[in-house]
């Protein structure tokens, strides 16, 4: 199965020499095809990032590295994809940070509630020393972290009532990612937190077995959650990175020049996705309103922050020195 769509390659990246990796470096390379998987649809930011990555890699390796994109969980959910990368049955993917943290616990530090005040603050940490150190540590679990794309700031939706404060969440059955930080965060907010894979969550919302979920605006929009969710709260409770990640078995088989191109292309594709997400959000919110979704734009953030204080008490030391290092970097 070949990728589903391809964007026109920008002229600005049609360069024979890219950050030290020359086209001639690939003259003697045996062609290789890499399958890049993700679990969302072709309108989602993950797919936009994957397409940009495909363009850059194929251009800069003169087609010696061919990227095939598999969206819509066609190769499995995110845990399945990561497990496949570890043993070499899946090549790579764009994977939400939460499931990655199940393999390297410290990655979950980024998803502590209300940690990052803005996207720019998150980018500075992720693209800086702390973020790159954690990418490198994925090798401990036989994975290769390339760059941080984004899922974005996550917001709450539900089918029951407007949510302006933690009291309004009490008793709601909210799907969260299979990650203990998310589970504990929503339990502290009074919800019945239900961890499950995204593919299962879509069915559960349709059947009414859960009341809501939490995701960035782009996911809420691209999956048409207004069809099952009447209410959204711009809680921005967590900034969720996503990761361009490969299996080490595949990474180790690539020549050094190709590895360099992969890392550079992943970073550029990640930055491209961030920009597209920012440009699209206002339009997506307007379309969600037009579709009938009621949006609480200014919830009581201070009350939410106070309610999740126990999450910091529980996990503050669990991530080693990463939390204080991030807090210092944000000052």
C-alpha positions in Angstrom: 0.0 0.0 0.0 1.6 3.3 -1.1 0.9 6.6 0.7 -2.4 8.1 0.0 -1.5 11.7 -0.9 1.6 13.7 -1.7 2.1 17.4 -1.4 4.1 19.4 -3.9 7.7 19.6 -2.7 8.7 23.2 -1.9 11.4 24.6 -4.1 13.2 25.8 -1.0 14.1 22.2 -0.1 15.3 21.2 -3.6 18.9 21.4 -2.7 21.7 19.1 -3.8 23.5 19.6 -0.5 21.6 19.5 2.8 23.5 20.3 6.0 26.5 18.3 5.0 24.8 15.3 3.4 25.4 15.4 -0.3 23.3 13.6 -3.0 26.5 11.8 -4.1 26.5 10.1 -0.7 23.7 7.9 -1.9 25.0 6.9 -5.3 26.1 3.5 -4.1 23.3 3.0 -1.5 20.9 0.1 -2.1 17.3 1.4 -2.3 15.2 0.8 0.9 11.5 1.2 1.5 10.4 2.3 5.0 6.8 2.0 6.2 5.8 5.0 8.3 2.6 4.4 10.3 0.2 6.5 12.4 -3.2 6.0 13.8 -5.1 9.1 12.6 -6.6 10.1 9.3 -5.3 12.0 6.3 -6.6 15.3 7.5 -4.7 15.2 10.8 -1.4 17.0 11.6 0.4 13.6 12.0 -0.3 12.9 8.3 0.8 16.4 7.3 4.1 15.8 9.2 4.5 12.4 7.6 4.0 13.7 4.1 6.5 16.5 4.6 9.0 14.0 6.0 8.4 11.7 3.0 9.1 14.6 0.6 12.2 15.7 2.2 13.7 12.2 2.7 13.0 11.0 -0.9 14.3 14.3 -2.4 17.5 14.4 -0.3 18.4 10.7 -0.8 17.7 10.9 -4.5 14.9 8.3 -4.0 17.2 5.7 -2.4 15.0 5.9 0.8 11.3 5.5 -0.2 8.8 6.3 2.5 5.3 4.6 2.4 2.7 6.2 4.7 0.1 4.0 6.4 -2.6 6.1 8.2 -5.8 5.2 10.0 -4.2 2.6 12.3 -3.9 0.3 9.3 -0.8 -1.4 10.9 -2.2 -1.3 14.5 -2.7 1.0 17.4 0.2 3.0 18.8 1.4 0.4 21.4 1.3 -2.2 18.7 3.3 0.0 16.3 6.0 0.7 19.0 6.3 -3.0 19.8 6.6 -3.7 16.1 9.4 -1.2 15.8 11.3 -2.8 18.7 11.5 -6.1 16.9 11.7 -4.8 13.3 8.3 -5.7 12.0 7.3 -2.0 11.7 9.9 0.6 10.5 8.8 3.9 11.9 5.9 6.1 12.9 4.5 9.4 14.2 3.4 8.4 17.7 1.7 10.3 20.5 4.0 10.9 23.4 1.7 9.2 25.9 2.1 5.7 24.5 5.9 6.2 24.1 6.1 7.0 27.8 4.9 3.5 28.5 8.3 2.3 27.1 10.4 5.1 28.6 8.7 6.4 31.7 10.5 9.8 31.9 9.0 10.8 28.6 5.7 11.4 30.5 7.2 14.4 32.3 6.2 16.6 29.3 2.6 15.7 29.9 2.2 16.8 33.5 -0.9 19.1 33.6 -0.4 22.8 33.0 3.4 22.4 32.7 3.9 24.5 29.6 2.3 28.0 29.4 2.6 28.3 25.6 3.5 26.3 22.5 6.7 28.3 22.2 7.8 27.4 25.7 7.2 23.7 24.9 9.2 23.9 21.7 12.2 25.5 23.5 12.3 22.6 25.9 11.6 19.8 23.4 14.1 21.1 20.8 16.7 21.9 23.5 19.0 19.9 25.7 16.3 18.2 27.8 14.1 17.1 24.9 17.1 15.8 22.9 18.5 13.9 25.8 15.2 12.0 26.2 15.0 11.3 22.5 18.5 9.7 22.7 17.4 7.6 25.7 14.8 5.8 23.7 17.7 3.7 22.5 17.4 2.0 25.9 14.2 0.4 24.8 15.4 -0.4 21.2 13.8 2.7 19.7 15.3 5.7 17.9 13.8 9.1 18.6 14.2 11.5 15.6 12.2 14.7 16.5 9.2 16.0 18.3 6.2 16.8 16.2 3.1 17.7 18.1 -0.4 16.5 19.1 -0.7 20.0 20.8 -2.5 21.4 23.7 -5.3 19.0 24.8 -8.9 20.1 25.5 -11.8 18.4 27.0 -15.0 17.4 25.2 -18.1 15.7 26.5 -21.7 14.8 25.5 -23.3 15.8 28.8 -22.8 19.4 29.9 -20.6 22.5 29.7 -17.4 22.3 31.9 -16.2 25.5 33.4 -14.5 24.2 36.5 -13.5 20.8 38.0 -16.8 20.5 39.7 -18.5 20.2 36.3 -16.3 17.1 35.5 -17.4 15.1 38.5 -18.6 11.7 37.5 -18.1 12.1 33.8 -16.6 9.0 32.0 -13.6 10.4 30.2 -11.4 8.5 27.8 -7.7 9.1 28.4 -4.6 7.7 26.8 -3.1 4.6 28.3 -0.7 6.6 30.4 -0.8 6.9 34.3 -0.2 10.7 34.3 -3.4 11.2 32.2 -5.4 8.7 34.3 -4.4 10.3 37.6 -4.9 13.9 36.3 -8.5 13.2 35.4 -9.2 11.2 38.5 -8.0 14.2 40.5 -10.4 16.4 38.5 -13.3 14.1 39.6 -13.8 12.2 36.3 -14.1 8.4 35.9 -10.9 8.2 33.8 -11.1 5.3 31.3 -7.8 4.5 29.6 -8.2 3.0 26.1 -6.8 3.1 22.6 -8.1 5.9 20.3 -9.6 3.4 17.8 -11.7 2.0 20.7 -12.6 5.4 22.0 -14.3 6.4 18.7 -16.7 3.5 19.0 -17.2 4.0 22.7 -18.3 7.6 22.1 -20.7 6.5 19.4 -22.2 3.9 21.7 -22.4 6.2 24.7 -20.3 4.0 26.9 -18.0 7.0 27.6 -19.1 10.6 28.0 -16.1 12.4 26.6 -12.4 12.5 25.8 -9.5 15.0 25.7 -7.5 15.9 22.6 -6.2 18.9 20.7 -8.5 21.0 18.5 -7.1 19.4 15.3 -8.1 15.9 16.4 -11.6 17.0 17.6 -12.1 18.7 14.2 -10.6 16.0 11.9 -12.6 13.2 13.6 -15.8 15.2 13.6 -16.3 14.7 17.3 -19.1 17.2 17.2 -21.3 14.3 16.0 -21.1 12.7 19.4 -19.8 15.5 21.7 -21.9 18.6 22.2 -19.4 20.4 24.5 -15.8 21.5 24.4 -13.7 23.3 27.0 -10.5 25.0 26.0 -8.8 23.7 29.1 -5.3 23.4 27.4 -4.6 21.1 30.4 -1.6 19.3 28.8 0.7 19.9 25.9 1.2 16.6 24.2 4.2 16.1 21.9 4.3 13.4 19.3 7.5 11.7 18.2 9.0 10.7 14.9 10.3 7.3 16.1 12.0 4.4 14.4 13.0 0.9 15.5 16.7 0.5 16.2 16.9 -2.6 14.0 15.9 -0.5 11.0 17.9 2.5 12.1 21.1 0.5 12.5 20.8 -0.8 9.0 20.8 2.6 7.4 24.1 4.2 6.3 25.3 7.3 8.2 24.4 9.7 5.4 20.8 8.4 5.4 20.6 8.6 9.2 21.6 12.3 9.0 18.9 13.0 6.4 16.3 11.2 8.5 17.0 13.3 11.6 17.1 16.6 9.7 14.0 15.8 7.7 12.1 14.7 10.9 12.9 18.0 12.6 11.9 20.1 9.6 8.7 18.1 9.1 7.9 18.5 12.8 8.3 22.3 12.6 6.2 22.4 9.5 3.4 20.5 11.3 3.6 22.9 14.2 3.1 25.9 11.9 0.2 24.3 10.0 -1.5 23.4 13.3 -1.3 27.0 14.5 -2.6 28.4 11.2 -5.5 26.0 11.1 -6.8 26.2 14.7 -8.9 29.4 14.5 -10.6 28.0 11.3 -11.2 24.6 13.0 -12.8 26.2 16.1 -15.1 28.3 13.9 -16.2 25.2 12.0 -16.8 23.3 15.2 -19.0 26.1 16.5 -20.9 26.1 13.1 -21.4 22.4 13.5 -23.2 23.0 16.8 -20.5 22.4 19.4 -20.7 24.7 22.4 -17.2 25.9 23.4 -16.2 27.2 26.8 -13.3 29.5 26.0 -12.3 30.7 29.4 -12.7 28.0 32.1 -11.4 28.5 35.6 -7.8 27.5 34.9 -6.6 28.3 38.5 -9.2 25.9 39.9 -8.0 23.2 37.5 -4.4 23.8 38.4 -5.2 23.6 42.1 -7.1 20.3 41.7 -4.2 18.6 39.9 -1.6 19.6 42.5 -1.5 15.9 43.9 -0.3 14.8 40.4 2.9 16.8 40.9 3.3 15.5 44.4 3.0 11.9 43.1 5.2 12.2 40.0 7.5 15.0 40.9 10.4 12.7 41.9 9.4 9.8 39.6 11.0 11.6 36.6 14.3 12.0 38.2 15.6 15.6 37.8 13.7 16.2 34.6 10.8 18.2 36.2 13.0 20.7 38.1 15.2 21.1 35.0 12.2 21.9 32.9 10.7 24.3 35.5 14.1 26.0 35.7 14.3 26.3 31.9 10.8 27.9 31.8 11.6 30.6 34.4 
